[in-house]
Amino acid sequence: MALMHSAVCYLSSPSVALKQFSGPQRPQPTGLSARVYGVKNVYTGLIRVYAAYHVTNPQLYALAQWTFAGVLFLYLTELFVYRTARLKECAFPFVFAGSAMVWTVVQRGFYLGN
């Protein structure tokens, strides 16, 4: 999903790419902000791909967990602190990243053997 959204950030207009940030304090979407968000999605997606391919590597596993924590932190702060996002747009990242965090914590012993 992160890699697909990075393509959206580069290939569509900034207002489409940054639609999830449409809260009451939303700044005007710019090409630069869309591309920065796109780059974040590229490295987040690549970390997750490498972690999935090398699922028994504890460092990559932890790094992938941190990418999900980062998404939760981003959307929580944008929703409650900066008010640049609305709950409607944050629901999918909360469900996806939250579920992924729970899954990686619960399954850590299975994949890493500890």
A tleap script that builds the chain and sets N, CA, C and O, in Angstrom:
source leaprc.protein.ff14SB
mol = sequence {
  NMET ALA LEU MET HIE SER ALA VAL CYS TYR
  LEU SER SER PRO SER VAL ALA LEU LYS GLN
  PHE SER GLY PRO GLN ARG PRO GLN PRO THR
  GLY LEU SER ALA ARG VAL TYR GLY VAL LYS
  ASN VAL TYR THR GLY LEU ILE ARG VAL TYR
  ALA ALA TYR HIE VAL THR ASN PRO GLN LEU
  TYR ALA LEU ALA GLN TRP THR PHE ALA GLY
  VAL LEU PHE LEU TYR LEU THR GLU LEU PHE
  VAL TYR ARG THR ALA ARG LEU LYS GLU CYS
  ALA PHE PRO PHE VAL PHE ALA GLY SER ALA
  MET VAL TRP THR VAL VAL GLN ARG GLY PHE
  TYR LEU GLY CASN
}
set mol.1.N position { 0.820 -1.191 0.000 }
set mol.1.CA position { 0.000 0.000 0.000 }
set mol.1.C position { 0.865 1.256 0.000 }
set mol.1.O position { 0.576 2.215 -0.715 }
set mol.2.N position { 1.928 1.246 0.805 }
set mol.2.CA position { 2.795 2.429 0.882 }
set mol.2.C position { 3.442 2.704 -0.465 }
set mol.2.O position { 3.535 3.856 -0.891 }
set mol.3.N position { 3.891 1.649 -1.135 }
set mol.3.CA position { 4.544 1.848 -2.433 }
set mol.3.C position { 3.544 2.323 -3.483 }
set mol.3.O position { 3.884 3.149 -4.330 }
set mol.4.N position { 2.328 1.814 -3.437 }
set mol.4.CA position { 1.315 2.276 -4.383 }
set mol.4.C position { 0.959 3.738 -4.128 }
set mol.4.O position { 0.776 4.510 -5.070 }
set mol.5.N position { 0.861 4.117 -2.852 }
set mol.5.CA position { 0.516 5.503 -2.567 }
set mol.5.C position { 1.652 6.453 -2.945 }
set mol.5.O position { 1.403 7.612 -3.278 }
set mol.6.N position { 2.885 5.976 -2.898 }
set mol.6.CA position { 3.986 6.841 -3.325 }
set mol.6.C position { 3.853 7.173 -4.808 }
set mol.6.O position { 4.166 8.288 -5.224 }
set mol.7.N position { 3.391 6.209 -5.609 }
set mol.7.CA position { 3.158 6.489 -7.026 }
set mol.7.C position { 2.062 7.545 -7.181 }
set mol.7.O position { 2.169 8.427 -8.032 }
set mol.8.N position { 1.021 7.459 -6.372 }
set mol.8.CA position { -0.060 8.454 -6.408 }
set mol.8.C position { 0.507 9.832 -6.076 }
set mol.8.O position { 0.139 10.828 -6.699 }
set mol.9.N position { 1.402 9.884 -5.094 }
set mol.9.CA position { 1.986 11.170 -4.680 }
set mol.9.C position { 2.780 11.825 -5.807 }
set mol.9.O position { 2.827 13.051 -5.904 }
set mol.10.N position { 3.396 11.018 -6.648 }
set mol.10.CA position { 4.193 11.566 -7.737 }
set mol.10.C position { 3.404 11.789 -9.021 }
set mol.10.O position { 3.729 12.687 -9.797 }
set mol.11.N position { 2.369 10.981 -9.253 }
set mol.11.CA position { 1.693 11.015 -10.544 }
set mol.11.C position { 0.383 11.795 -10.561 }
set mol.11.O position { -0.115 12.132 -11.636 }
set mol.12.N position { -0.180 12.086 -9.404 }
set mol.12.CA position { -1.449 12.817 -9.386 }
set mol.12.C position { -1.241 14.208 -8.805 }
set mol.12.O position { -0.139 14.571 -8.394 }
set mol.13.N position { -2.302 14.961 -8.781 }
set mol.13.CA position { -2.203 16.316 -8.233 }
set mol.13.C position { -2.011 16.237 -6.722 }
set mol.13.O position { -2.427 15.260 -6.099 }
set mol.14.N position { -1.383 17.259 -6.121 }
set mol.14.CA position { -1.174 17.264 -4.669 }
set mol.14.C position { -2.473 17.155 -3.881 }
set mol.14.O position { -2.481 16.539 -2.815 }
set mol.15.N position { -3.555 17.721 -4.358 }
set mol.15.CA position { -4.812 17.642 -3.611 }
set mol.15.C position { -5.337 16.208 -3.564 }
set mol.15.O position { -5.969 15.819 -2.582 }
set mol.16.N position { -5.089 15.426 -4.599 }
set mol.16.CA position { -5.497 14.015 -4.600 }
set mol.16.C position { -4.538 13.204 -3.730 }
set mol.16.O position { -4.977 12.367 -2.942 }
set mol.17.N position { -3.250 13.443 -3.865 }
set mol.17.CA position { -2.247 12.676 -3.127 }
set mol.17.C position { -2.346 12.904 -1.623 }
set mol.17.O position { -2.066 11.994 -0.843 }
set mol.18.N position { -2.734 14.090 -1.213 }
set mol.18.CA position { -2.790 14.434 0.204 }
set mol.18.C position { -4.222 14.576 0.701 }
set mol.18.O position { -4.485 15.322 1.644 }
set mol.19.N position { -5.139 13.868 0.073 }
set mol.19.CA position { -6.554 13.944 0.440 }
set mol.19.C position { -6.788 13.555 1.897 }
set mol.19.O position { -7.704 14.081 2.530 }
set mol.20.N position { -5.980 12.645 2.440 }
set mol.20.CA position { -6.174 12.209 3.827 }
set mol.20.C position { -5.896 13.330 4.820 }
set mol.20.O position { -6.281 13.224 5.985 }
set mol.21.N position { -5.248 14.383 4.394 }
set mol.21.CA position { -5.001 15.535 5.271 }
set mol.21.C position { -5.961 16.656 4.883 }
set mol.21.O position { -5.575 17.634 4.242 }
set mol.22.N position { -7.212 16.491 5.285 }
set mol.22.CA position { -8.232 17.474 4.910 }
set mol.22.C position { -8.978 17.999 6.136 }
set mol.22.O position { -10.160 18.336 6.063 }
set mol.23.N position { -8.278 18.060 7.245 }
set mol.23.CA position { -8.869 18.548 8.486 }
set mol.23.C position { -9.009 20.053 8.506 }
set mol.23.O position { -8.655 20.727 7.539 }
set mol.24.N position { -9.526 20.585 9.606 }
set mol.24.CA position { -9.792 22.019 9.695 }
set mol.24.C position { -8.536 22.895 9.638 }
set mol.24.O position { -8.627 24.050 9.223 }
set mol.25.N position { -7.383 22.390 10.035 }
set mol.25.CA position { -6.147 23.178 10.006 }
set mol.25.C position { -5.238 22.789 8.835 }
set mol.25.O position { -4.035 23.053 8.862 }
set mol.26.N position { -5.807 22.177 7.833 }
set mol.26.CA position { -5.051 21.681 6.687 }
set mol.26.C position { -4.375 22.822 5.939 }
set mol.26.O position { -5.024 23.807 5.588 }
set mol.27.N position { -3.071 22.693 5.693 }
set mol.27.CA position { -2.415 23.684 4.836 }
set mol.27.C position { -2.726 23.380 3.368 }
set mol.27.O position { -3.207 22.296 3.038 }
set mol.28.N position { -2.453 24.320 2.521 }
set mol.28.CA position { -2.650 24.124 1.091 }
set mol.28.C position { -1.714 23.018 0.600 }
set mol.28.O position { -0.506 23.115 0.814 }
set mol.29.N position { -2.233 21.960 -0.056 }
set mol.29.CA position { -1.345 20.911 -0.562 }
set mol.29.C position { -0.466 21.450 -1.686 }
set mol.29.O position { -0.932 22.167 -2.571 }
set mol.30.N position { 0.800 21.092 -1.631 }
set mol.30.CA position { 1.746 21.521 -2.664 }
set mol.30.C position { 2.406 20.287 -3.276 }
set mol.30.O position { 2.362 19.192 -2.717 }
set mol.31.N position { 3.003 20.494 -4.415 }
set mol.31.CA position { 3.755 19.412 -5.049 }
set mol.31.C position { 4.877 18.919 -4.164 }
set mol.31.O position { 5.142 17.719 -4.091 }
set mol.32.N position { 5.540 19.852 -3.487 }
set mol.32.CA position { 6.649 19.469 -2.605 }
set mol.32.C position { 6.160 18.592 -1.459 }
set mol.32.O position { 6.772 17.565 -1.166 }
set mol.33.N position { 5.068 18.980 -0.808 }
set mol.33.CA position { 4.575 18.169 0.314 }
set mol.33.C position { 4.124 16.787 -0.166 }
set mol.33.O position { 4.323 15.800 0.542 }
set mol.34.N position { 3.530 16.701 -1.338 }
set mol.34.CA position { 3.115 15.405 -1.882 }
set mol.34.C position { 4.329 14.526 -2.167 }
set mol.34.O position { 4.316 13.332 -1.868 }
set mol.35.N position { 5.370 15.108 -2.740 }
set mol.35.CA position { 6.574 14.322 -3.049 }
set mol.35.C position { 7.311 13.898 -1.786 }
set mol.35.O position { 7.839 12.787 -1.732 }
set mol.36.N position { 7.360 14.751 -0.773 }
set mol.36.CA position { 7.980 14.366 0.502 }
set mol.36.C position { 7.218 13.195 1.114 }
set mol.36.O position { 7.825 12.237 1.593 }
set mol.37.N position { 5.905 13.271 1.098 }
set mol.37.CA position { 5.090 12.177 1.611 }
set mol.37.C position { 5.303 10.922 0.765 }
set mol.37.O position { 5.323 9.809 1.290 }
set mol.38.N position { 5.461 11.106 -0.533 }
set mol.38.CA position { 5.730 9.974 -1.419 }
set mol.38.C position { 7.053 9.298 -1.107 }
set mol.38.O position { 7.138 8.071 -1.125 }
set mol.39.N position { 8.085 10.081 -0.820 }
set mol.39.CA position { 9.389 9.509 -0.458 }
set mol.39.C position { 9.278 8.732 0.851 }
set mol.39.O position { 9.843 7.647 0.980 }
set mol.40.N position { 8.546 9.288 1.830 }
set mol.40.CA position { 8.333 8.570 3.085 }
set mol.40.C position { 7.666 7.229 2.825 }
set mol.40.O position { 8.020 6.222 3.438 }
set mol.41.N position { 6.712 7.219 1.924 }
set mol.41.CA position { 6.033 5.967 1.590 }
set mol.41.C position { 6.960 4.988 0.883 }
set mol.41.O position { 6.842 3.780 1.089 }
set mol.42.N position { 7.870 5.472 0.066 }
set mol.42.CA position { 8.815 4.584 -0.616 }
set mol.42.C position { 9.696 3.871 0.398 }
set mol.42.O position { 9.794 2.645 0.368 }
set mol.43.N position { 10.338 4.612 1.296 }
set mol.43.CA position { 11.242 3.918 2.214 }
set mol.43.C position { 10.480 3.083 3.234 }
set mol.43.O position { 10.988 2.050 3.670 }
set mol.44.N position { 9.282 3.494 3.625 }
set mol.44.CA position { 8.472 2.669 4.513 }
set mol.44.C position { 8.100 1.358 3.821 }
set mol.44.O position { 8.221 0.282 4.407 }
set mol.45.N position { 7.654 1.455 2.589 }
set mol.45.CA position { 7.294 0.253 1.832 }
set mol.45.C position { 8.482 -0.664 1.588 }
set mol.45.O position { 8.353 -1.884 1.687 }
set mol.46.N position { 9.640 -0.087 1.270 }
set mol.46.CA position { 10.828 -0.917 1.039 }
set mol.46.C position { 11.274 -1.630 2.309 }
set mol.46.O position { 11.673 -2.794 2.257 }
set mol.47.N position { 11.213 -0.950 3.439 }
set mol.47.CA position { 11.551 -1.602 4.710 }
set mol.47.C position { 10.632 -2.791 4.937 }
set mol.47.O position { 11.091 -3.858 5.345 }
set mol.48.N position { 9.357 -2.623 4.681 }
set mol.48.CA position { 8.399 -3.707 4.894 }
set mol.48.C position { 8.626 -4.860 3.930 }
set mol.48.O position { 8.485 -6.020 4.316 }
set mol.49.N position { 8.975 -4.565 2.683 }
set mol.49.CA position { 9.262 -5.622 1.710 }
set mol.49.C position { 10.496 -6.407 2.136 }
set mol.49.O position { 10.478 -7.638 2.130 }
set mol.50.N position { 11.562 -5.714 2.503 }
set mol.50.CA position { 12.772 -6.399 2.970 }
set mol.50.C position { 12.490 -7.215 4.232 }
set mol.50.O position { 12.988 -8.333 4.364 }
set mol.51.N position { 11.711 -6.683 5.146 }
set mol.51.CA position { 11.392 -7.415 6.369 }
set mol.51.C position { 10.557 -8.652 6.061 }
set mol.51.O position { 10.752 -9.697 6.681 }
set mol.52.N position { 9.636 -8.549 5.117 }
set mol.52.CA position { 8.821 -9.709 4.753 }
set mol.52.C position { 9.671 -10.784 4.084 }
set mol.52.O position { 9.447 -11.976 4.295 }
set mol.53.N position { 10.637 -10.369 3.284 }
set mol.53.CA position { 11.512 -11.322 2.601 }
set mol.53.C position { 12.494 -11.966 3.573 }
set mol.53.O position { 12.826 -13.143 3.429 }
set mol.54.N position { 12.955 -11.215 4.547 }
set mol.54.CA position { 13.904 -11.705 5.560 }
set mol.54.C position { 13.218 -11.689 6.925 }
set mol.54.O position { 13.687 -11.043 7.863 }
set mol.55.N position { 12.100 -12.409 7.020 }
set mol.55.CA position { 11.237 -12.323 8.196 }
set mol.55.C position { 11.902 -12.863 9.464 }
set mol.55.O position { 11.438 -12.568 10.565 }
set mol.56.N position { 12.955 -13.630 9.340 }
set mol.56.CA position { 13.640 -14.156 10.527 }
set mol.56.C position { 14.765 -13.256 11.011 }
set mol.56.O position { 15.446 -13.588 11.982 }
set mol.57.N position { 14.970 -12.135 10.358 }
set mol.57.CA position { 15.993 -11.177 10.771 }
set mol.57.C position { 15.395 -10.264 11.837 }
set mol.57.O position { 14.491 -9.485 11.536 }
set mol.58.N position { 15.881 -10.344 13.084 }
set mol.58.CA position { 15.252 -9.568 14.161 }
set mol.58.C position { 15.375 -8.059 13.981 }
set mol.58.O position { 14.483 -7.318 14.393 }
set mol.59.N position { 16.460 -7.594 13.374 }
set mol.59.CA position { 16.616 -6.148 13.179 }
set mol.59.C position { 15.617 -5.627 12.148 }
set mol.59.O position { 14.994 -4.587 12.362 }
set mol.60.N position { 15.461 -6.339 11.036 }
set mol.60.CA position { 14.491 -5.911 10.031 }
set mol.60.C position { 13.059 -6.038 10.546 }
set mol.60.O position { 12.199 -5.213 10.238 }
set mol.61.N position { 12.821 -7.078 11.327 }
set mol.61.CA position { 11.489 -7.264 11.909 }
set mol.61.C position { 11.137 -6.073 12.801 }
set mol.61.O position { 10.038 -5.525 12.715 }
set mol.62.N position { 12.072 -5.686 13.649 }
set mol.62.CA position { 11.844 -4.538 14.537 }
set mol.62.C position { 11.690 -3.249 13.734 }
set mol.62.O position { 10.854 -2.407 14.062 }
set mol.63.N position { 12.486 -3.096 12.693 }
set mol.63.CA position { 12.385 -1.898 11.856 }
set mol.63.C position { 11.015 -1.820 11.189 }
set mol.63.O position { 10.429 -0.741 11.096 }
set mol.64.N position { 10.506 -2.952 10.727 }
set mol.64.CA position { 9.167 -2.969 10.136 }
set mol.64.C position { 8.121 -2.597 11.182 }
set mol.64.O position { 7.177 -1.866 10.884 }
set mol.65.N position { 8.285 -3.096 12.405 }
set mol.65.CA position { 7.356 -2.713 13.469 }
set mol.65.C position { 7.396 -1.208 13.698 }
set mol.65.O position { 6.356 -0.585 13.913 }
set mol.66.N position { 8.576 -0.625 13.654 }
set mol.66.CA position { 8.692 0.823 13.853 }
set mol.66.C position { 8.009 1.606 12.730 }
set mol.66.O position { 7.513 2.707 12.966 }
set mol.67.N position { 7.977 1.052 11.508 }
set mol.67.CA position { 7.281 1.772 10.431 }
set mol.67.C position { 5.789 1.866 10.730 }
set mol.67.O position { 5.160 2.885 10.446 }
set mol.68.N position { 5.222 0.803 11.304 }
set mol.68.CA position { 3.802 0.852 11.664 }
set mol.68.C position { 3.572 1.809 12.831 }
set mol.68.O position { 2.582 2.540 12.852 }
set mol.69.N position { 4.477 1.801 13.792 }
set mol.69.CA position { 4.377 2.751 14.911 }
set mol.69.C position { 4.471 4.185 14.394 }
set mol.69.O position { 3.769 5.071 14.882 }
set mol.70.N position { 5.337 4.414 13.408 }
set mol.70.CA position { 5.477 5.745 12.825 }
set mol.70.C position { 4.207 6.215 12.138 }
set mol.70.O position { 3.837 7.384 12.246 }
set mol.71.N position { 3.539 5.317 11.436 }
set mol.71.CA position { 2.271 5.671 10.785 }
set mol.71.C position { 1.233 6.033 11.832 }
set mol.71.O position { 0.515 7.022 11.685 }
set mol.72.N position { 1.152 5.241 12.879 }
set mol.72.CA position { 0.201 5.557 13.954 }
set mol.72.C position { 0.516 6.908 14.582 }
set mol.72.O position { -0.388 7.708 14.822 }
set mol.73.N position { 1.790 7.165 14.848 }
set mol.73.CA position { 2.191 8.445 15.426 }
set mol.73.C position { 1.841 9.606 14.487 }
set mol.73.O position { 1.312 10.627 14.927 }
set mol.74.N position { 2.135 9.447 13.207 }
set mol.74.CA position { 1.839 10.497 12.231 }
set mol.74.C position { 0.358 10.845 12.235 }
set mol.74.O position { -0.012 12.012 12.364 }
set mol.75.N position { -0.489 9.827 12.093 }
set mol.75.CA position { -1.915 10.115 11.986 }
set mol.75.C position { -2.535 10.546 13.312 }
set mol.75.O position { -3.457 11.361 13.317 }
set mol.76.N position { -2.054 10.021 14.425 }
set mol.76.CA position { -2.562 10.478 15.720 }
set mol.76.C position { -2.238 11.953 15.943 }
set mol.76.O position { -3.098 12.715 16.385 }
set mol.77.N position { -1.014 12.358 15.645 }
set mol.77.CA position { -0.652 13.762 15.839 }
set mol.77.C position { -1.359 14.668 14.834 }
set mol.77.O position { -1.771 15.774 15.182 }
set mol.78.N position { -1.503 14.215 13.605 }
set mol.78.CA position { -2.194 15.047 12.616 }
set mol.78.C position { -3.676 15.197 12.962 }
set mol.78.O position { -4.274 16.238 12.688 }
set mol.79.N position { -4.265 14.170 13.557 }
set mol.79.CA position { -5.671 14.225 13.927 }
set mol.79.C position { -5.909 15.040 15.193 }
set mol.79.O position { -6.790 15.900 15.222 }
set mol.80.N position { -5.126 14.775 16.242 }
set mol.80.CA position { -5.415 15.366 17.551 }
set mol.80.C position { -4.574 16.585 17.911 }
set mol.80.O position { -5.038 17.443 18.663 }
set mol.81.N position { -3.364 16.686 17.401 }
set mol.81.CA position { -2.492 17.810 17.759 }
set mol.81.C position { -2.573 18.915 16.710 }
set mol.81.O position { -2.907 20.056 17.028 }
set mol.82.N position { -2.270 18.574 15.469 }
set mol.82.CA position { -2.203 19.598 14.419 }
set mol.82.C position { -3.538 19.829 13.715 }
set mol.82.O position { -3.730 20.853 13.060 }
set mol.83.N position { -4.452 18.879 13.852 }
set mol.83.CA position { -5.788 18.962 13.269 }
set mol.83.C position { -5.774 19.172 11.759 }
set mol.83.O position { -6.601 19.904 11.216 }
set mol.84.N position { -4.828 18.524 11.092 }
set mol.84.CA position { -4.774 18.595 9.640 }
set mol.84.C position { -5.476 17.414 8.987 }
set mol.84.O position { -5.585 17.353 7.763 }
set mol.85.N position { -5.955 16.475 9.802 }
set mol.85.CA position { -6.658 15.300 9.290 }
set mol.85.C position { -7.955 15.123 10.063 }
set mol.85.O position { -8.114 15.629 11.174 }
set mol.86.N position { -8.872 14.395 9.450 }
set mol.86.CA position { -10.140 14.072 10.102 }
set mol.86.C position { -10.183 12.582 10.376 }
set mol.86.O position { -9.477 11.809 9.729 }
set mol.87.N position { -11.002 12.173 11.328 }
set mol.87.CA position { -11.107 10.758 11.699 }
set mol.87.C position { -11.496 9.900 10.501 }
set mol.87.O position { -11.027 8.771 10.361 }
set mol.88.N position { -12.340 10.429 9.654 }
set mol.88.CA position { -12.788 9.705 8.465 }
set mol.88.C position { -11.599 9.261 7.607 }
set mol.88.O position { -11.559 8.124 7.138 }
set mol.89.N position { -10.650 10.145 7.408 }
set mol.89.CA position { -9.487 9.817 6.585 }
set mol.89.C position { -8.437 9.021 7.356 }
set mol.89.O position { -7.616 8.336 6.746 }
set mol.90.N position { -8.450 9.099 8.676 }
set mol.90.CA position { -7.464 8.388 9.500 }
set mol.90.C position { -7.888 6.963 9.832 }
set mol.90.O position { -7.073 6.176 10.314 }
set mol.91.N position { -9.134 6.622 9.587 }
set mol.91.CA position { -9.645 5.309 9.990 }
set mol.91.C position { -8.854 4.173 9.355 }
set mol.91.O position { -8.457 3.241 10.055 }
set mol.92.N position { -8.618 4.227 8.053 }
set mol.92.CA position { -7.891 3.148 7.395 }
set mol.92.C position { -6.458 3.016 7.918 }
set mol.92.O position { -6.050 1.901 8.242 }
set mol.93.N position { -5.679 4.090 8.016 }
set mol.93.CA position { -4.336 3.938 8.594 }
set mol.93.C position { -4.361 3.420 10.029 }
set mol.93.O position { -3.499 2.628 10.410 }
set mol.94.N position { -5.339 3.856 10.834 }
set mol.94.CA position { -5.432 3.357 12.210 }
set mol.94.C position { -5.699 1.852 12.229 }
set mol.94.O position { -5.059 1.115 12.980 }
set mol.95.N position { -6.632 1.403 11.414 }
set mol.95.CA position { -6.968 -0.031 11.383 }
set mol.95.C position { -5.802 -0.834 10.825 }
set mol.95.O position { -5.408 -1.842 11.411 }
set mol.96.N position { -5.249 -0.399 9.706 }
set mol.96.CA position { -4.175 -1.160 9.058 }
set mol.96.C position { -2.911 -1.178 9.916 }
set mol.96.O position { -2.376 -2.247 10.209 }
set mol.97.N position { -2.434 -0.007 10.315 }
set mol.97.CA position { -1.196 0.051 11.106 }
set mol.97.C position { -1.397 -0.547 12.490 }
set mol.97.O position { -0.501 -1.209 13.012 }
set mol.98.N position { -2.558 -0.322 13.087 }
set mol.98.CA position { -2.841 -0.908 14.399 }
set mol.98.C position { -2.892 -2.423 14.340 }
set mol.98.O position { -2.323 -3.100 15.196 }
set mol.99.N position { -3.573 -2.962 13.331 }
set mol.99.CA position { -3.631 -4.415 13.157 }
set mol.99.C position { -2.251 -4.991 12.877 }
set mol.99.O position { -1.898 -6.049 13.399 }
set mol.100.N position { -1.481 -4.305 12.064 }
set mol.100.CA position { -0.127 -4.778 11.759 }
set mol.100.C position { 0.758 -4.767 13.000 }
set mol.100.O position { 1.562 -5.677 13.202 }
set mol.101.N position { 0.608 -3.737 13.832 }
set mol.101.CA position { 1.384 -3.694 15.081 }
set mol.101.C position { 1.025 -4.868 15.984 }
set mol.101.O position { 1.907 -5.548 16.509 }
set mol.102.N position { -0.268 -5.102 16.162 }
set mol.102.CA position { -0.710 -6.218 17.005 }
set mol.102.C position { -0.206 -7.539 16.424 }
set mol.102.O position { 0.311 -8.383 17.155 }
set mol.103.N position { -0.356 -7.715 15.115 }
set mol.103.CA position { 0.070 -8.952 14.465 }
set mol.103.C position { 1.575 -9.181 14.633 }
set mol.103.O position { 1.995 -10.288 14.970 }
set mol.104.N position { 2.375 -8.164 14.406 }
set mol.104.CA position { 3.821 -8.365 14.507 }
set mol.104.C position { 4.263 -8.625 15.941 }
set mol.104.O position { 5.229 -9.353 16.163 }
set mol.105.N position { 3.582 -8.050 16.903 }
set mol.105.CA position { 3.919 -8.324 18.306 }
set mol.105.C position { 3.524 -9.756 18.672 }
set mol.105.O position { 4.302 -10.481 19.292 }
set mol.106.N position { 2.315 -10.157 18.286 }
set mol.106.CA position { 1.824 -11.496 18.617 }
set mol.106.C position { 2.643 -12.581 17.911 }
set mol.106.O position { 2.909 -13.628 18.501 }
set mol.107.N position { 3.043 -12.349 16.673 }
set mol.107.CA position { 3.735 -13.357 15.887 }
set mol.107.C position { 5.249 -13.288 15.967 }
set mol.107.O position { 5.934 -14.084 15.324 }
set mol.108.N position { 5.781 -12.365 16.733 }
set mol.108.CA position { 7.236 -12.194 16.826 }
set mol.108.C position { 7.943 -13.497 17.209 }
set mol.108.O position { 8.943 -13.857 16.589 }
set mol.109.N position { 7.445 -14.197 18.205 }
set mol.109.CA position { 8.060 -15.459 18.635 }
set mol.109.C position { 8.037 -16.517 17.543 }
set mol.109.O position { 8.989 -17.285 17.408 }
set mol.110.N position { 6.970 -16.568 16.765 }
set mol.110.CA position { 6.872 -17.546 15.687 }
set mol.110.C position { 7.944 -17.306 14.625 }
set mol.110.O position { 8.596 -18.248 14.174 }
set mol.111.N position { 8.125 -16.060 14.230 }
set mol.111.CA position { 9.070 -15.747 13.164 }
set mol.111.C position { 10.519 -15.667 13.646 }
set mol.111.O position { 11.440 -16.022 12.911 }
set mol.112.N position { 10.716 -15.207 14.861 }
set mol.112.CA position { 12.080 -15.016 15.360 }
set mol.112.C position { 12.523 -16.079 16.353 }
set mol.112.O position { 13.702 -16.162 16.698 }
set mol.113.N position { 11.589 -16.882 16.807 }
set mol.113.CA position { 11.935 -17.961 17.706 }
set mol.113.C position { 12.310 -17.520 19.118 }
set mol.113.O position { 13.059 -18.217 19.803 }
set mol.114.N position { 11.805 -16.389 19.553 }
set mol.114.CA position { 12.067 -15.928 20.928 }
set mol.114.C position { 10.836 -15.327 21.536 }
set mol.114.O position { 10.867 -14.887 22.685 }
savepdb mol mol.pdb
quit
